Amino acid sequence: MLIGSYSPSLVLISLCVAILASYTALDLTGRIATAKGRAVHFWMAGGALAMGIGIWSMHFIGMLAFTLPIQLGYDLPLTALSLVVAVMSSGFALWLVSQPSLPRRMLALGALIMGAGISCMHYIGMAAMQMQPGIDYDPLLFGASLLIAVGASVAALWIAFRLRRHTPYVRQIRGAAAIVMGIAIVGMHYTGMAAANFPDGSFCGALGSGLSGNGLDYLVLITTIAVLAVALLTSVLDARLESRTAELALSLTRANQELTQLALHDTLTGLPNRTLLADRIDQAISKVAEQGGYFALMFIDLDGFKPVNDAFGHHTGDQLLKEVALRLRGHLHSQDTLARIGGDEFVLLVELDEPDDAMGVAAKQVNLVSRSFRVAEQNLQISASLGIVVYPGNGNDQLELLRNADAAMYHAKSAGKNGYSFFDASMNSNARLQLQLLQDLRIALEQHQFRLYYQPKFDAINCRPIGAEALLRWEHPTMGLLLPDRFIVLAEKTGLIIAIGEWVLNEACRQMRIWIDQGYSDWRIAVNLSALQFCHIGLVDSVAAALQRHGLPANSLTLEITETTAMSDADASMEVLQRLSEMGVDLSIDDFGTGYSSLMYLKRLPANELKIDRGFVRDLEQDSDDAAIVSAIVALGQALGLRIVAEGVETNLQQDFLTRLGCDSLQGYLLGQPQPADRFLVELEKNRVVEGT
């Protein structure tokens, strides 16, 4: 019996190759599991080739590690056949573990087929030596090698199936599993080798024509490592590419979600915006058409929000809107929709069991808004006006429903605010009138339809005229002379107030120049500034241009701004007022006592005059509180060195009381009504003659 021996280094190398081949197989199963389309077939074919070469290489290096007292060679066709069997067995294994499930019966059958394939590879490789006489195998060890092959196949298939998904620490687990699988494969090989007995006098029939040589082991090793390295590197790079692609896809999904959120929701409150609301209304209409039922659309406008926003600043106003949205949304059902469509306007879409249920919902919303809000350490009080439409009945589509709800809301406002109003067809006529008025307003400047009327101001002591306040009127072609309360709100909403305000300023300065040329050089002309006009970046330049255009001394112009406007952004107001003051323009705080005063800022404002609101003057004779307020305002103004003007004087008792208090000047219907420029001096002279007689 010929006694064989093993090269320890090649045995160790064969073990390393088996472990590397096992790890490559496990990694490739992960690629196959995540691949899609034609890439699955690519990874299956490439994986079968790499895994098959790895297993076969381990077997062949193991055979090269074995030496006998005689020289050995290996038949090329049989050696190639063993490689083909290894590749086919590997391909079958990869196909099996790529299936959606691996039941025990399939696992057992697959292990038998794969074990048979590995055993065939081994014993065909042994047959490639073409020993004469043939190799004598020990039945016990031969059977053990077959069992080890099947057992190793069971373990390999089960491990590969379990580790094919990317989970935390999967590479570390695959490494440990590869060691176990490599040892099992090597164990099968060397058990099969141990089963082989070579009788004395045996010789290798493949020595002359087969594979042989001292460098064969290194050639196989290098080739195998290259193949496995390429397979592993490709797998790793593809995995990284797939991971990066998945990250990019996730980022794109999130970006699309954010864009959808921005496109369909209000950025301040997070509520649905007008676009999403329109879609929800269309869905509600379709649902009613299919299933019956009702829904109500409520247009909600906040009363008193603008004064709060002007007084405390936009940041506080934004916080208040958030609190309103949070409170209203917190009392809705999941199927209802609350949307913010702009500014302080909200729309509520509510499903109803009966049309009359809308009244209870509306009353609840009004009550929720009327409760005090705690914002920026301030207790803020506002209210809401609601316009209600019910579908079916008050419109056919979402545009008509919204338009009718808006009309109903304006009706609620005109009825006193802090309430709700159901839509009625007659309300549309008022809405159309407002729309027509807005269209007419756009062309009023071009067609010179605006006029200035002038109300005289008088010295309180001697009742001598000391100037006038310019008051805007609109000479509408069909509706006649309109007062500002009919159109100023529309002008502010559209931004037309800027252009109208510049016209008023220029026209008042032009008229004042005429009066100065007529000898009234000690007069002052007063012009009111709207909140939007005061905040406009070009205000100071517009004032300077108007004064220069008409050669008007700056101190003959008084600009009146409301207390609320001056305090809305005190620091910014201070800068604008300071520039106007340095120019020499007089500054008057209008409607004093009605806004949110801050004496800290008031004493810093470069104002020359306080103007007492007509609301306090009107009830002086009946309301002791108003008398006390007026007395306090006069005392405050005198302490700050400001002129005091009282407007709205309509009775002799009011005139006497205000004069005794120390007001510097007065204006009102008792002393002189607003007149156009061509009648102003005539009426002053007429009144003077009447008083003289």
C-alpha positions as CSV (number, residue, x, y, z in Angstrom):
1,M,0.0,0.0,0.0
2,L,1.4,3.4,-1.1
3,I,1.5,5.8,1.9
4,G,0.7,9.5,1.0
5,S,1.5,12.7,2.8
6,Y,0.2,16.3,2.7
7,S,1.9,19.7,2.4
8,P,0.8,21.7,5.4
9,S,1.0,25.0,3.6
10,L,-1.2,23.8,0.8
11,V,-3.7,22.3,3.2
12,L,-3.9,25.7,5.0
13,I,-4.3,27.4,1.6
14,S,-7.1,25.1,0.6
15,L,-8.9,25.9,3.9
16,C,-8.5,29.7,3.2
17,V,-9.7,29.3,-0.3
18,A,-12.8,27.3,1.0
19,I,-13.6,30.1,3.5
20,L,-13.1,32.8,0.8
21,A,-15.3,30.9,-1.6
22,S,-18.0,30.5,1.1
23,Y,-17.9,34.2,1.9
24,T,-18.1,35.1,-1.8
25,A,-21.1,32.7,-2.1
26,L,-22.9,34.3,0.8
27,D,-22.3,37.8,-0.4
28,L,-23.5,37.0,-3.9
29,T,-26.7,35.5,-2.5
30,G,-27.3,39.0,-1.0
31,R,-26.8,40.6,-4.4
32,I,-29.1,38.2,-6.1
33,A,-31.8,38.8,-3.5
34,T,-31.8,42.6,-4.0
35,A,-31.3,42.6,-7.8
36,K,-34.2,43.1,-10.2
37,G,-34.9,42.3,-13.8
38,R,-32.0,41.1,-16.0
39,A,-29.5,41.8,-13.3
40,V,-30.7,38.7,-11.4
41,H,-29.6,36.5,-14.3
42,F,-26.2,38.3,-14.5
43,W,-25.5,37.8,-10.8
44,M,-26.7,34.2,-10.9
45,A,-24.4,33.3,-13.8
46,G,-21.4,35.3,-12.4
47,G,-22.0,33.9,-8.9
48,A,-22.2,30.3,-10.1
49,L,-18.9,30.7,-11.9
50,A,-17.1,32.4,-9.1
51,M,-18.4,30.1,-6.4
52,G,-17.9,27.0,-8.5
53,I,-14.3,27.9,-9.3
54,G,-13.7,28.6,-5.6
55,I,-15.0,25.3,-4.4
56,W,-13.2,23.4,-7.2
57,S,-10.0,25.3,-6.5
58,M,-10.1,24.3,-2.9
59,H,-10.6,20.7,-4.0
60,F,-7.8,20.8,-6.6
61,I,-5.3,22.6,-4.2
62,G,-6.2,19.9,-1.7
63,M,-5.3,17.2,-4.2
64,L,-2.1,19.0,-5.1
65,A,-1.3,19.1,-1.3
66,F,-1.4,15.2,-1.4
67,T,1.8,13.5,-2.5
68,L,2.7,9.8,-3.1
69,P,6.0,8.1,-3.6
70,I,5.3,8.2,-7.3
71,Q,4.7,11.2,-9.6
72,L,1.1,12.3,-10.2
73,G,-0.7,14.0,-13.0
74,Y,-4.3,14.9,-13.8
75,D,-6.4,14.2,-16.9
76,L,-7.5,17.4,-18.4
77,P,-11.0,16.4,-19.6
78,L,-11.9,14.9,-16.3
79,T,-10.5,17.8,-14.4
80,A,-12.5,20.2,-16.6
81,L,-15.6,18.0,-16.0
82,S,-15.1,18.3,-12.2
83,L,-15.0,22.1,-12.6
84,V,-18.2,22.1,-14.7
85,V,-19.9,20.0,-12.0
86,A,-18.7,22.5,-9.3
87,V,-20.1,25.4,-11.3
88,M,-23.4,23.7,-12.0
89,S,-23.8,22.7,-8.3
90,S,-23.1,26.3,-7.3
91,G,-25.6,27.6,-9.8
92,F,-28.2,25.3,-8.4
93,A,-27.4,26.4,-4.8
94,L,-27.7,30.1,-5.7
95,W,-31.0,29.5,-7.6
96,L,-32.4,27.6,-4.6
97,V,-31.6,30.3,-2.0
98,S,-32.9,33.1,-4.2
99,Q,-36.5,31.6,-4.0
100,P,-39.0,33.5,-1.9
101,S,-39.2,30.7,0.6
102,L,-37.2,27.6,1.5
103,P,-39.4,24.9,3.1
104,R,-37.7,21.9,4.8
105,R,-38.6,19.5,2.0
106,M,-37.0,21.7,-0.6
107,L,-34.0,22.3,1.7
108,A,-33.5,18.6,2.1
109,L,-33.9,17.8,-1.6
110,G,-31.6,20.7,-2.5
111,A,-29.0,19.5,0.0
112,L,-29.1,16.0,-1.5
113,I,-28.6,17.4,-5.1
114,M,-25.9,19.9,-4.0
115,G,-24.1,17.2,-1.8
116,A,-24.2,14.8,-4.7
117,G,-22.8,17.5,-7.0
118,I,-19.9,18.3,-4.6
119,S,-19.2,14.6,-4.1
120,C,-19.2,14.0,-7.9
121,M,-16.8,17.0,-8.3
122,H,-14.4,15.4,-5.8
123,Y,-14.5,11.9,-7.0
124,I,-14.3,12.9,-10.7
125,G,-11.3,14.9,-9.7
126,M,-9.8,11.9,-8.0
127,A,-10.5,9.8,-11.1
128,A,-8.6,12.3,-13.2
129,M,-5.4,10.8,-11.8
130,Q,-6.3,7.6,-13.8
131,M,-4.5,5.4,-11.2
132,Q,-3.5,1.9,-12.4
133,P,-4.8,-0.3,-10.7
134,G,-7.8,1.8,-9.6
135,I,-8.2,3.5,-6.3
136,D,-9.6,1.4,-3.5
137,Y,-12.0,3.4,-1.3
138,D,-12.8,2.6,2.3
139,P,-16.6,2.1,2.4
140,L,-17.0,3.7,5.8
141,L,-14.9,6.8,5.1
142,F,-16.5,7.0,1.6
143,G,-20.0,7.1,3.1
144,A,-18.8,9.6,5.7
145,S,-17.6,11.9,3.0
146,L,-21.0,11.7,1.3
147,L,-22.8,12.5,4.5
148,I,-20.4,15.4,5.2
149,A,-21.1,16.8,1.7
150,V,-24.9,16.6,2.3
151,G,-24.6,18.0,5.8
152,A,-22.4,20.8,4.6
153,S,-24.9,21.5,1.8
154,V,-27.8,21.7,4.3
155,A,-25.8,24.2,6.5
156,A,-24.6,26.2,3.5
157,L,-28.1,26.5,1.9
158,W,-29.8,27.4,5.2
159,I,-27.1,30.0,6.2
160,A,-27.1,31.5,2.7
161,F,-30.9,31.8,2.7
162,R,-31.0,33.4,6.1
163,L,-28.2,35.9,5.4
164,R,-29.3,37.0,2.0
165,R,-30.9,40.3,3.3
166,H,-28.9,43.3,4.4
167,T,-29.4,43.5,8.2
168,P,-27.2,45.1,10.9
169,Y,-23.8,43.3,11.2
170,V,-24.6,41.1,8.3
171,R,-21.0,41.1,7.0
172,Q,-19.6,40.0,10.3
173,I,-22.2,37.2,10.6
174,R,-21.4,36.2,7.0
175,G,-17.7,36.0,7.9
176,A,-18.3,33.7,10.8
177,A,-20.7,31.5,8.7
178,A,-18.1,31.4,5.9
179,I,-15.5,29.9,8.4
180,V,-18.0,27.2,9.4
181,M,-18.9,26.4,5.8
182,G,-15.2,26.4,4.7
183,I,-14.3,23.9,7.5
184,A,-17.2,21.7,6.5
185,I,-16.2,21.7,2.8
186,V,-12.6,21.0,3.6
187,G,-13.7,18.3,6.0
188,M,-15.6,16.6,3.3
189,H,-12.6,16.8,0.9
190,Y,-10.0,15.4,3.3
191,T,-12.4,12.7,4.5
192,G,-12.8,11.6,0.8
193,M,-9.0,11.7,0.4
194,A,-8.6,9.6,3.5
195,A,-11.0,7.0,2.1
196,A,-8.7,6.5,-0.9
197,N,-6.2,3.6,-0.8
198,F,-3.4,3.1,-3.4
199,P,-2.1,-0.5,-3.8
200,D,1.6,-1.1,-4.1
201,G,2.9,-0.9,-7.6
202,S,0.2,1.7,-8.6
203,F,1.2,4.3,-11.2
204,C,-0.6,7.4,-12.5
205,G,-2.0,7.0,-16.0
206,A,-2.5,10.7,-16.5
207,L,1.2,11.6,-15.9
208,G,2.3,11.8,-19.5
209,S,-0.7,13.7,-21.1
210,G,-2.4,15.3,-18.1
211,L,-1.7,18.4,-15.9
212,S,1.4,18.3,-13.7
213,G,4.2,20.4,-12.6
214,N,5.5,22.2,-9.5
215,G,3.9,25.6,-10.4
216,L,0.4,24.2,-10.9
217,D,-0.7,24.9,-7.4
218,Y,0.3,28.5,-7.5
219,L,-1.3,29.0,-11.0
220,V,-4.6,27.6,-9.6
221,L,-4.4,29.6,-6.5
222,I,-3.7,32.9,-8.2
223,T,-6.4,32.3,-10.8
224,T,-8.9,31.4,-8.1
225,I,-8.1,34.3,-5.8
226,A,-8.3,36.7,-8.8
227,V,-11.8,35.3,-9.8
228,L,-13.1,35.5,-6.2
229,A,-11.6,39.0,-5.7
230,V,-13.2,40.3,-8.8
231,A,-16.5,38.8,-7.8
232,L,-16.3,40.2,-4.3
233,L,-15.1,43.6,-5.5
234,T,-17.9,43.8,-8.1
235,S,-20.4,42.8,-5.4
236,V,-19.2,45.3,-2.9
237,L,-19.1,48.1,-5.5
238,D,-22.6,47.2,-6.7
239,A,-23.9,47.1,-3.2
240,R,-22.5,50.6,-2.5
241,L,-23.9,51.8,-5.8
242,E,-27.3,50.3,-4.8
243,S,-27.1,51.8,-1.3
244,R,-26.2,55.2,-2.8
245,T,-29.0,54.9,-5.3
246,A,-31.4,53.9,-2.5
247,E,-30.3,57.0,-0.5
248,L,-30.8,59.2,-3.5
249,A,-34.2,57.7,-4.1
250,L,-35.1,58.2,-0.5
251,S,-33.8,61.8,-0.6
252,L,-35.8,62.4,-3.8
253,T,-38.9,60.9,-2.2
254,R,-38.5,63.1,0.9
255,A,-37.9,66.1,-1.3
256,N,-41.1,65.3,-3.3
257,Q,-43.0,65.0,-0.1
258,E,-41.6,68.3,1.1
259,L,-42.5,70.0,-2.2
260,T,-46.0,68.5,-2.0
261,Q,-46.3,69.7,1.5
262,L,-45.2,73.2,0.5
263,A,-47.4,73.2,-2.6
264,L,-50.5,72.1,-0.7
265,H,-50.1,73.6,2.7
266,D,-49.7,77.0,4.3
267,T,-46.1,77.5,5.4
268,L,-47.0,79.4,8.5
269,T,-49.8,77.3,10.1
270,G,-49.3,74.0,8.3
271,L,-52.9,74.0,7.3
272,P,-54.1,73.1,3.8
273,N,-53.9,76.0,1.4
274,R,-56.3,77.2,-1.3
275,T,-55.1,74.5,-3.8
276,L,-55.7,71.6,-1.4
277,L,-58.9,73.1,-0.2
278,A,-60.3,73.2,-3.8
279,D,-59.5,69.5,-4.2
280,R,-61.1,68.7,-0.9
281,I,-64.3,70.6,-1.9
282,D,-64.4,68.8,-5.2
283,Q,-64.1,65.5,-3.3
284,A,-66.9,66.5,-0.9
285,I,-69.1,67.4,-3.9
286,S,-68.5,64.0,-5.5
287,K,-69.2,62.2,-2.3
288,V,-72.5,64.0,-1.8
289,A,-73.4,63.1,-5.4
290,E,-72.6,59.4,-4.9
291,Q,-73.7,58.8,-1.3
292,G,-76.0,61.8,-0.5
293,G,-75.6,64.0,2.6
294,Y,-74.5,67.6,3.1
295,F,-71.5,69.7,3.9
296,A,-71.0,73.3,4.9
297,L,-68.3,75.7,3.8
298,M,-67.5,78.5,6.3
299,F,-65.4,81.5,5.3
300,I,-63.8,82.8,8.5
301,D,-62.2,86.3,8.7
302,L,-60.6,87.5,12.0
303,D,-62.0,90.8,13.3
304,G,-59.4,93.0,15.0
305,F,-56.4,91.2,13.7
306,K,-54.9,94.1,11.8
307,P,-54.7,96.4,14.8
308,V,-52.9,93.7,16.8
309,N,-50.6,93.0,13.9
310,D,-49.8,96.8,13.5
311,A,-49.4,97.3,17.2
312,F,-47.3,94.4,18.2
313,G,-45.5,93.6,14.9
314,H,-45.7,90.9,12.3
315,H,-44.0,88.3,14.5
316,T,-46.7,88.5,17.1
317,G,-49.4,88.5,14.4
318,D,-47.9,85.3,12.9
319,Q,-47.9,83.7,16.3
320,L,-51.5,84.7,16.8
321,L,-52.5,83.1,13.5
322,K,-50.8,79.9,14.6
323,E,-52.7,79.9,17.9
324,V,-56.0,80.5,16.1
325,A,-55.2,77.6,13.6
326,L,-54.2,75.3,16.5
327,R,-57.4,76.1,18.5
328,L,-59.8,75.7,15.6
329,R,-58.1,72.5,14.3
330,G,-58.2,71.0,17.8
331,H,-62.0,70.9,17.8
332,L,-62.6,69.3,14.4
333,H,-63.4,65.8,13.3
334,S,-60.9,63.9,11.2
335,Q,-63.0,64.2,8.1
336,D,-63.2,68.0,8.3
337,T,-60.8,70.4,6.7
338,L,-59.6,73.7,8.0
339,A,-57.6,75.7,5.5
340,R,-55.8,79.1,5.5
341,I,-56.2,80.9,2.2
342,G,-54.3,84.0,3.0
343,G,-53.8,86.8,5.6
344,D,-56.3,86.3,8.4
345,E,-58.7,84.3,6.3
346,F,-59.6,80.7,7.0
347,V,-62.1,78.3,5.4
348,L,-63.7,75.4,7.2
349,L,-65.2,72.4,5.3
350,V,-67.5,70.4,7.5
351,E,-69.6,67.3,6.8
352,L,-73.2,67.5,8.1
353,D,-75.9,65.1,8.9
354,E,-78.5,67.8,8.4
355,P,-78.2,71.4,7.0
356,D,-79.3,72.9,10.3
357,D,-76.2,71.4,12.0
358,A,-74.1,74.2,10.4
359,M,-75.4,76.7,12.9
360,G,-74.0,74.9,15.9
361,V,-70.6,74.4,14.2
362,A,-70.5,78.1,13.3
363,A,-71.4,79.3,16.8
364,K,-68.7,77.0,18.2
365,Q,-66.1,78.6,15.9
366,V,-67.1,82.1,16.8
367,N,-66.9,81.2,20.5
368,L,-63.5,79.6,20.1
369,V,-62.0,82.7,18.5
370,S,-63.6,85.1,20.9
371,R,-61.7,83.6,23.8
372,S,-58.5,85.4,24.8
373,F,-55.2,84.3,23.2
374,R,-52.0,84.4,25.2
375,V,-49.2,85.4,22.7
376,A,-45.8,86.8,23.5
377,E,-46.8,87.5,27.1
378,Q,-49.8,89.5,25.9
379,N,-53.5,88.7,26.3
380,L,-54.9,89.4,22.8
381,Q,-58.6,89.7,22.1
382,I,-60.0,89.2,18.6
383,S,-63.2,87.9,17.1
384,A,-64.4,86.2,13.9
385,S,-67.0,86.8,11.3
386,L,-68.2,83.7,9.5
387,G,-70.0,83.3,6.2
388,I,-71.8,80.0,5.7
389,V,-72.9,78.1,2.5
390,V,-74.5,74.7,2.5
391,Y,-74.1,72.1,-0.3
392,P,-76.3,71.2,-2.0
393,G,-78.2,74.5,-2.2
394,N,-75.8,77.4,-2.2
395,G,-73.6,76.8,-5.2
396,N,-72.7,74.2,-7.9
397,D,-68.9,74.1,-7.8
398,Q,-66.1,75.0,-5.4
399,L,-65.5,78.5,-7.0
400,E,-69.2,79.5,-6.6
401,L,-69.3,78.1,-3.1
402,L,-66.2,80.0,-2.0
403,R,-67.5,83.2,-3.6
404,N,-70.9,82.9,-1.9
405,A,-69.3,82.1,1.5
406,D,-67.1,85.2,1.1
407,A,-70.2,87.3,0.4
408,A,-71.9,85.9,3.5
409,M,-68.8,86.6,5.6
410,Y,-68.9,90.3,4.5
411,H,-72.5,90.4,5.5
412,A,-71.6,89.1,8.9
413,K,-69.0,91.9,9.2
414,S,-71.4,94.6,8.2
415,A,-73.9,93.3,10.8
416,G,-71.5,94.0,13.6
417,K,-68.8,91.3,13.4
418,N,-68.2,88.5,16.0
419,G,-71.0,86.4,14.5
420,Y,-72.0,84.3,11.5
421,S,-74.3,84.7,8.5
422,F,-75.9,82.2,6.2
423,F,-75.6,83.0,2.5
424,D,-78.6,84.5,0.7
425,A,-78.8,85.3,-3.0
426,S,-79.2,89.0,-2.3
427,M,-75.7,89.2,-0.9
428,N,-74.2,88.6,-4.3
429,S,-75.4,92.0,-5.4
430,N,-73.2,93.7,-2.7
431,A,-70.3,91.5,-3.7
432,R,-70.7,92.5,-7.3
433,L,-70.9,96.1,-6.3
434,Q,-67.6,95.8,-4.4
435,L,-66.0,94.2,-7.4
436,Q,-67.2,96.9,-9.7
437,L,-66.0,99.5,-7.3
438,L,-62.5,97.9,-7.3
439,Q,-62.4,97.9,-11.1
440,D,-63.5,101.6,-11.1
441,L,-60.8,102.5,-8.5
442,R,-58.1,101.2,-10.8
443,I,-58.9,103.8,-13.5
444,A,-59.9,106.6,-11.1
445,L,-56.3,108.0,-11.0
446,E,-55.9,107.9,-14.7
447,Q,-59.1,109.8,-15.3
448,H,-58.5,112.4,-12.5
449,Q,-61.6,111.5,-10.5
450,F,-60.1,112.2,-7.1
451,R,-60.7,115.5,-5.4
452,L,-59.3,117.1,-2.3
453,Y,-61.6,118.8,0.2
454,Y,-60.1,121.0,2.9
455,Q,-61.4,121.3,6.5
456,P,-60.1,124.4,8.3
457,K,-58.2,124.4,11.6
458,F,-58.6,127.2,14.0
459,D,-56.6,128.6,16.9
460,A,-58.5,127.6,20.0
461,I,-58.0,131.0,21.8
462,N,-58.9,133.6,19.1
463,C,-60.6,131.2,16.6
464,R,-58.4,132.4,13.8
465,P,-57.8,130.0,10.9
466,I,-54.3,128.5,11.0
467,G,-54.5,126.0,8.1
468,A,-56.4,123.0,6.9
469,E,-56.5,119.3,6.7
470,A,-56.7,117.7,3.2
471,L,-59.5,115.2,2.9
472,L,-59.8,112.8,0.0
473,R,-63.0,112.4,-2.0
474,W,-63.8,110.3,-5.1
475,E,-66.0,111.9,-7.7
476,H,-67.4,108.7,-9.1
477,P,-68.9,109.0,-12.6
478,T,-72.2,107.2,-11.6
479,M,-72.3,107.1,-7.8
480,G,-71.4,110.7,-7.1
481,L,-69.0,112.0,-4.4
482,L,-67.7,109.1,-2.3
483,L,-66.1,109.4,1.1
484,P,-62.9,107.5,2.0
485,D,-64.7,104.9,4.0
486,R,-66.2,103.6,0.8
487,F,-62.9,102.9,-1.0
488,I,-59.8,103.3,1.2
489,V,-60.0,99.7,2.4
490,L,-60.1,98.5,-1.2
491,A,-57.2,100.8,-2.1
492,E,-55.1,99.4,0.8
493,K,-55.9,95.8,-0.2
494,T,-54.8,96.3,-3.8
495,G,-51.8,98.5,-3.0
496,L,-53.3,101.4,-5.0
497,I,-53.2,103.5,-1.8
498,I,-49.5,104.2,-2.5
499,A,-50.2,105.9,-5.8
500,I,-53.3,107.7,-4.4
501,G,-51.3,108.8,-1.4
502,E,-48.6,110.4,-3.6
503,W,-51.3,112.2,-5.6
504,V,-52.9,113.5,-2.4
505,L,-49.5,114.7,-1.1
506,N,-48.6,116.5,-4.3
507,E,-52.0,118.1,-4.7
508,A,-52.1,119.3,-1.1
509,C,-48.6,120.9,-1.5
510,R,-49.7,122.5,-4.7
511,Q,-52.8,124.1,-3.1
512,M,-50.7,125.2,-0.1
513,R,-48.3,127.0,-2.4
514,I,-51.3,128.9,-3.9
515,W,-52.4,130.0,-0.4
516,I,-49.0,131.1,0.6
517,D,-48.8,133.2,-2.6
518,Q,-52.2,134.7,-1.5
519,G,-50.6,135.8,1.8
520,Y,-51.3,132.9,4.1
521,S,-47.7,132.1,4.8
522,D,-48.3,131.1,8.5
523,W,-50.8,128.4,7.6
524,R,-50.0,124.6,7.6
525,I,-51.5,122.0,5.4
526,A,-52.2,118.6,7.1
527,V,-52.1,115.3,5.1
528,N,-53.0,111.9,6.4
529,L,-50.7,108.9,5.7
530,S,-52.1,105.4,5.5
531,A,-50.2,102.5,7.2
532,L,-49.1,101.1,3.9
533,Q,-47.9,104.5,2.7
534,F,-46.0,105.1,5.9
535,C,-44.2,101.7,5.5
536,H,-43.4,102.3,1.8
537,I,-39.7,102.7,1.2
538,G,-40.1,105.7,-1.0
539,L,-42.1,107.9,1.4
540,V,-39.3,110.3,2.5
541,D,-38.2,110.8,-1.1
542,S,-41.9,111.4,-2.2
543,V,-42.3,114.1,0.5
544,A,-39.0,115.8,-0.4
545,A,-40.0,115.8,-4.1
546,A,-43.4,117.3,-3.5
547,L,-42.0,120.1,-1.3
548,Q,-39.3,120.9,-3.9
549,R,-41.7,120.7,-6.9
550,H,-43.9,123.4,-5.4
551,G,-41.3,125.4,-3.6
552,L,-43.1,124.8,-0.3
553,P,-41.3,125.4,3.1
554,A,-41.1,122.1,4.9
555,N,-42.7,123.4,8.1
556,S,-45.8,124.3,6.3
557,L,-46.6,120.6,5.8
558,T,-48.0,118.4,8.6
559,L,-48.0,114.7,8.1
560,E,-50.6,112.8,10.2
561,I,-50.1,109.2,11.1
562,T,-52.2,107.1,13.5
563,E,-50.9,106.1,16.9
564,T,-51.2,102.4,15.9
565,T,-49.2,102.9,12.7
566,A,-46.4,104.7,14.6
567,M,-46.2,102.0,17.3
568,S,-46.4,98.9,15.0
569,D,-42.7,98.8,14.5
570,A,-41.4,101.5,16.8
571,D,-37.8,101.3,15.8
572,A,-38.5,101.5,12.0
573,S,-41.1,104.2,12.6
574,M,-38.5,106.2,14.6
575,E,-36.1,106.2,11.7
576,V,-38.6,107.3,9.1
577,L,-40.0,110.0,11.4
578,Q,-36.6,111.2,12.3
579,R,-35.7,111.7,8.6
580,L,-38.9,113.6,8.0
581,S,-38.3,115.7,11.2
582,E,-34.8,116.6,10.0
583,M,-36.3,117.7,6.8
584,G,-38.4,120.2,8.7
585,V,-41.8,118.6,8.2
586,D,-44.3,118.7,11.1
587,L,-45.5,115.4,12.5
588,S,-48.8,114.7,14.1
589,I,-50.0,111.6,16.0
590,D,-53.6,111.2,14.8
591,D,-56.4,109.5,16.7
592,F,-54.4,109.5,19.9
593,G,-55.8,107.4,22.7
594,T,-57.4,104.7,20.5
595,G,-54.3,102.6,19.8
596,Y,-51.8,100.6,21.8
597,S,-49.6,103.4,23.3
598,S,-46.2,103.1,24.7
599,L,-45.1,106.2,26.6
600,M,-41.5,105.0,26.4
601,Y,-41.6,105.3,22.6
602,L,-44.0,108.2,22.5
603,K,-41.5,110.5,24.3
604,R,-38.8,109.4,21.8
605,L,-40.9,110.1,18.7
606,P,-40.0,113.4,16.9
607,A,-43.6,114.4,16.8
608,N,-44.8,118.0,17.0
609,E,-48.5,117.4,17.6
610,L,-51.1,115.1,19.2
611,K,-54.5,114.9,17.7
612,I,-57.4,113.8,20.0
613,D,-59.7,111.4,18.4
614,R,-63.2,112.6,17.6
615,G,-64.6,109.6,19.5
616,F,-63.6,111.2,22.8
617,V,-64.7,114.7,21.8
618,R,-68.2,113.5,20.7
619,D,-69.4,112.4,24.1
620,L,-67.6,115.0,26.3
621,E,-70.9,116.4,27.5
622,Q,-72.4,113.1,28.5
623,D,-69.5,110.9,29.5
624,S,-67.3,111.9,32.4
625,D,-64.8,109.1,31.4
626,D,-64.2,110.7,28.0
627,A,-63.7,114.1,29.7
628,A,-61.1,112.6,32.0
629,I,-59.3,110.9,29.0
630,V,-59.2,114.1,27.0
631,S,-57.9,116.0,30.1
632,A,-55.1,113.4,30.5
633,I,-54.2,113.5,26.8
634,V,-53.9,117.3,26.9
635,A,-51.8,117.2,30.1
636,L,-49.6,114.5,28.6
637,G,-49.1,116.5,25.4
638,Q,-48.3,119.7,27.2
639,A,-45.8,117.8,29.4
640,L,-44.0,116.5,26.3
641,G,-44.1,120.0,24.6
642,L,-46.5,119.0,21.9
643,R,-49.3,121.0,20.2
644,I,-52.7,119.6,21.0
645,V,-55.4,119.4,18.3
646,A,-59.0,118.3,18.9
647,E,-61.1,117.2,16.0
648,G,-64.8,116.6,15.7
649,V,-65.9,119.8,17.5
650,E,-69.6,120.1,16.8
651,T,-71.1,122.1,19.8
652,N,-70.2,125.3,21.6
653,L,-69.9,123.4,24.9
654,Q,-67.2,121.1,23.4
655,Q,-65.4,124.1,22.0
656,D,-65.4,125.9,25.4
657,F,-64.3,122.8,27.3
658,L,-61.4,122.0,25.0
659,T,-60.3,125.6,24.9
660,R,-60.3,125.8,28.7
661,L,-58.3,122.5,28.9
662,G,-55.5,124.1,26.8
663,C,-55.9,122.7,23.3
664,D,-53.9,124.7,20.8
665,S,-56.2,124.2,17.8
666,L,-59.6,122.9,16.9
667,Q,-61.5,121.6,13.9
668,G,-65.0,120.3,13.3
669,Y,-68.3,121.0,11.7
670,L,-69.1,123.7,14.2
671,L,-66.2,125.8,13.0
672,G,-66.0,124.8,9.3
673,Q,-67.0,122.0,7.0
674,P,-64.7,120.4,4.4
675,Q,-64.8,122.4,1.2
676,P,-63.2,122.1,-2.3
677,A,-60.3,124.5,-2.8
678,D,-62.3,127.0,-4.9
679,R,-64.9,127.4,-2.0
680,F,-62.5,127.2,1.0
681,L,-61.6,130.9,1.3
682,V,-65.1,132.0,0.4
683,E,-66.6,129.9,3.2
684,L,-64.0,131.1,5.7
685,E,-64.8,134.7,4.8
686,K,-68.6,134.0,5.0
687,N,-68.2,132.5,8.5
688,R,-66.1,135.4,9.6
689,V,-68.7,137.9,8.5
690,V,-71.5,135.9,10.2
691,E,-69.5,135.7,13.5
692,G,-68.7,139.4,13.3
693,T,-72.4,140.3,13.0
